[in-house]
Amino acid sequence: MEPARGAGDRGMMGDVLLQLEQVTMQFGGLKAVADLDLSIGEGELVGLIGPNGAGKTTVFNVITGVYTPTSGRILLGGRPIGGLRPHQIARRGITRTFQNIRLFSSRCCRDNVAIAGHQHAKAGVIDALLRTGKFERDERAIQQQADELLEVFGLTPWAEVIASELPYGQQRRLEIARALAGRPRLLLLDEPAAGLNPQESDQLMHLIEDIRERFRVTILLIEHDMRVVMGICRRIAVLDYGVKISEGTPDQIRTDPKVIEAYLGEEVPADLGAGA
């Protein structure tokens, strides 16, 4: 399959791909996100963490067009995307997974991935109705991409299995494979380790790193499993009540008193306070 555009050396920030400038998302009198500044460079793998209710998923929803920000600017590759509809933003190169898995539960694994690849089809409605050569070429390319992604994610043996019948960990993998079928420049992963056991989380860490390098894709990761975040992210931003309170390397984050304090009142992640 065609790799996504944009690459960067491990841990190094290339040209800015995504830029959030003073982004605010307000619901009535509640500011779910307040004056957020965040830059992500080509090829980076950046973590976004914070206690429950900190505004992390709201940030994803603003980036992907589910919400239009109350104020501020969102730029992708220097072009504003705030206010665009989700499908328009996806076509510009941003795809995502969800905290609660959202698959086409009654379709098989191959179909789940292939459906996501159709947004890049060149054939039109008339081509599909007449089953022209252009339509047939599109379909072959989409099916080939789906098969390649299933192989990368170790899902080939389950290609014809209905998505709802997959084990939970495999459903997580399938959702990421489907997101990659959209050929993103930027992949947003919303708690991909949720519900996984420690062995599956370890495998996920290696898989995410492999995805970044193999497909040359930039990744923004929301995750509560601090072992995953600290293990693969070179830079981490921390939200608390919608406000960015810290940003830096894993070592800087785990020793920042503001970050440690933000996690008081709920269970403090063991890896977060290490060395503090």
C-alpha positions in Angstrom: 0.0 0.0 0.0 1.1 3.6 -0.5 2.7 4.9 2.7 1.4 8.1 4.3 3.4 11.2 3.6 5.8 12.8 6.1 8.6 11.3 8.1 10.9 12.3 10.9 13.8 10.9 12.7 13.1 9.1 16.0 12.4 11.7 18.7 13.1 14.6 16.3 10.5 17.2 15.4 10.4 17.9 11.6 8.3 20.5 9.9 5.1 21.3 11.9 2.2 19.1 10.7 -0.5 20.0 13.2 -0.7 23.4 14.9 -3.3 24.3 17.6 -3.3 28.0 18.4 -5.2 29.2 21.5 -7.9 26.6 20.8 -10.9 26.8 23.2 -13.9 24.5 23.2 -16.7 25.8 25.4 -20.0 24.1 26.2 -22.3 26.7 27.9 -20.3 28.0 30.8 -17.9 25.1 30.8 -14.5 25.3 29.0 -13.7 21.7 28.2 -10.5 23.0 26.5 -9.0 26.4 27.2 -6.5 28.4 25.1 -4.6 25.2 24.0 -1.3 25.6 22.1 0.1 22.5 20.7 2.5 21.7 17.8 3.2 18.3 16.4 6.0 17.8 13.9 6.1 15.4 10.9 7.0 12.0 12.1 6.5 12.6 15.8 4.8 10.3 18.3 3.3 12.6 20.9 1.4 11.7 24.1 -1.6 13.6 25.5 -2.4 12.6 29.1 -4.3 13.9 32.0 -6.9 12.8 34.7 -10.4 11.7 33.7 -12.3 14.7 32.4 -9.2 16.7 31.6 -10.4 17.3 28.0 -8.3 14.9 26.1 -11.0 13.4 23.9 -12.5 16.8 23.4 -9.2 17.8 21.8 -9.5 14.9 19.4 -13.1 15.8 18.6 -12.0 19.4 17.8 -9.1 18.3 15.6 -11.3 15.8 13.7 -14.3 18.2 13.1 -16.8 16.6 15.5 -16.8 20.0 17.3 -16.0 23.4 15.8 -13.8 25.2 18.3 -15.3 28.1 20.1 -12.1 30.1 19.3 -8.6 29.6 18.1 -7.1 28.1 15.0 -6.2 24.5 13.9 -3.8 24.2 11.0 -2.8 21.0 9.2 0.3 21.5 7.1 -0.2 25.2 7.5 -3.8 25.2 6.2 -6.7 25.9 8.5 -9.1 23.0 9.1 -11.2 24.3 12.0 -14.9 24.2 11.0 -14.5 21.5 8.3 -16.7 18.5 8.5 -15.2 15.2 9.7 -15.1 13.6 6.3 -13.3 16.6 4.8 -10.7 16.5 7.5 -10.2 12.7 7.0 -9.6 13.3 3.3 -7.0 15.9 4.2 -5.1 13.3 6.2 -6.3 12.9 9.8 -7.9 9.6 10.9 -8.6 8.3 14.4 -9.6 5.4 16.7 -12.0 5.7 19.5 -11.9 5.1 23.3 -14.9 2.8 22.8 -14.3 0.6 19.8 -16.4 1.6 16.8 -16.3 -1.1 14.1 -18.8 -2.3 11.5 -19.6 -5.1 13.9 -21.7 -7.2 11.4 -19.0 -7.0 8.6 -15.9 -9.1 8.4 -12.4 -7.8 9.1 -11.5 -7.4 5.5 -14.6 -5.4 4.8 -14.0 -3.1 7.8 -10.6 -2.1 6.4 -11.7 -2.0 2.8 -14.6 0.3 3.5 -12.2 2.9 5.0 -10.1 2.8 1.9 -12.9 3.8 -0.4 -12.5 7.5 0.5 -9.5 7.5 -1.9 -11.2 5.7 -4.7 -10.9 7.5 -8.1 -14.0 5.9 -9.7 -17.3 7.8 -9.5 -20.9 6.6 -9.1 -21.3 6.0 -12.8 -18.1 3.9 -12.9 -19.5 1.8 -10.0 -22.9 1.4 -11.7 -21.3 0.3 -15.0 -18.5 -1.5 -13.4 -15.9 0.2 -15.6 -12.2 -0.6 -15.7 -11.5 2.3 -13.4 -14.0 0.9 -10.8 -12.4 -2.6 -11.1 -8.9 -1.2 -10.7 -10.0 0.8 -7.6 -11.6 -2.3 -6.1 -8.5 -4.4 -6.6 -6.3 -1.8 -5.1 -8.6 -1.3 -2.1 -8.8 -5.1 -1.5 -5.0 -5.4 -1.8 -4.5 -2.6 0.7 -6.9 -4.3 3.1 -5.1 -7.6 2.8 -1.7 -5.9 3.4 -2.9 -4.1 6.5 -4.5 -7.3 7.9 -1.1 -9.0 7.5 0.8 -6.2 9.2 -1.6 -6.4 12.2 -1.6 -10.2 12.4 -5.2 -10.4 11.4 -5.0 -12.4 8.2 -6.4 -15.6 9.8 -9.4 -13.6 10.8 -10.0 -11.8 7.5 -13.4 -13.4 6.9 -14.4 -13.4 10.6 -17.2 -11.0 11.6 -15.7 -8.1 13.6 -18.0 -8.6 16.7 -16.7 -12.2 17.0 -13.0 -11.2 17.4 -11.3 -11.2 20.8 -11.2 -7.7 22.3 -7.4 -7.2 21.7 -7.9 -8.1 18.0 -10.7 -5.7 17.7 -8.4 -2.9 18.9 -5.9 -3.9 16.2 -8.6 -4.0 13.6 -9.7 -0.5 14.5 -6.1 0.8 14.0 -5.8 -1.0 10.7 -9.0 0.6 9.5 -7.8 4.0 10.5 -4.6 3.4 8.5 -6.6 2.4 5.5 -7.5 6.1 5.2 -3.8 6.8 4.4 -3.4 9.4 7.2 -0.7 11.9 7.6 -1.7 12.2 11.3 -3.1 9.2 13.2 -5.0 9.9 16.5 -5.2 7.0 18.9 -7.7 7.3 21.7 -6.7 5.0 24.6 -5.7 2.0 22.3 -4.5 0.1 25.4 -7.8 0.3 27.2 -9.0 -3.2 28.3 -5.7 -4.9 27.3 -3.7 -7.1 29.6 0.0 -6.3 30.3 1.2 -8.7 27.5 -1.2 -7.2 25.0 -0.1 -3.7 26.1 3.6 -4.6 25.5 2.7 -5.9 22.0 0.8 -2.7 21.3 3.8 -0.5 22.2 5.9 -2.3 19.7 3.1 -2.2 17.1 2.6 1.6 17.4 6.3 2.2 17.0 6.3 -0.1 14.0 3.3 1.7 12.5 5.0 5.1 12.8 8.2 3.9 11.1 6.6 1.6 8.5 3.9 4.0 7.3 5.8 7.2 8.0 2.8 8.5 9.9 2.7 11.1 12.7 0.9 9.9 15.8 -0.9 11.7 18.7 -1.7 9.3 21.4 -4.2 9.6 24.4 -3.5 6.9 26.9 -4.0 6.2 30.6 -1.5 3.4 30.7 1.6 5.4 31.7 3.9 2.5 30.9 2.8 2.7 27.3 3.0 6.5 27.1 6.4 6.7 28.8 7.7 3.8 26.8 7.1 5.1 23.3 6.4 8.9 23.4 9.3 11.3 23.0 7.2 14.2 24.0 4.1 14.4 26.2 1.6 17.2 26.8 -0.5 17.1 30.0 -4.0 18.5 30.4 -5.9 19.3 33.6 -9.5 20.7 33.5 -8.9 21.6 29.8 -5.7 23.6 30.5 -2.2 22.4 29.3 -0.2 22.4 32.6 3.0 20.8 31.3 4.8 19.6 28.2 8.1 17.9 27.8 10.0 14.6 27.6 8.9 11.6 29.7 11.6 12.4 32.3 10.4 16.0 32.6 6.8 15.0 32.9 7.2 12.3 35.5 9.1 14.7 37.8 6.9 17.8 37.3 5.1 18.7 40.6 2.2 20.1 38.7 1.6 16.8 36.9 1.9 14.8 40.1 -0.6 17.1 41.8 -3.1 16.9 38.9 -3.3 13.1 39.4 -4.1 13.4 43.2 -7.7 12.6 43.9 -7.6 9.6 41.6 -5.1 6.8 41.6 -1.6 8.2 40.8 -0.1 6.1 38.0 2.9 4.2 39.4 5.2 5.1 36.5 4.3 8.8 36.6 5.7 9.4 40.0 8.8 7.4 39.5 11.8 9.4 40.7 9.7 12.4 41.9 
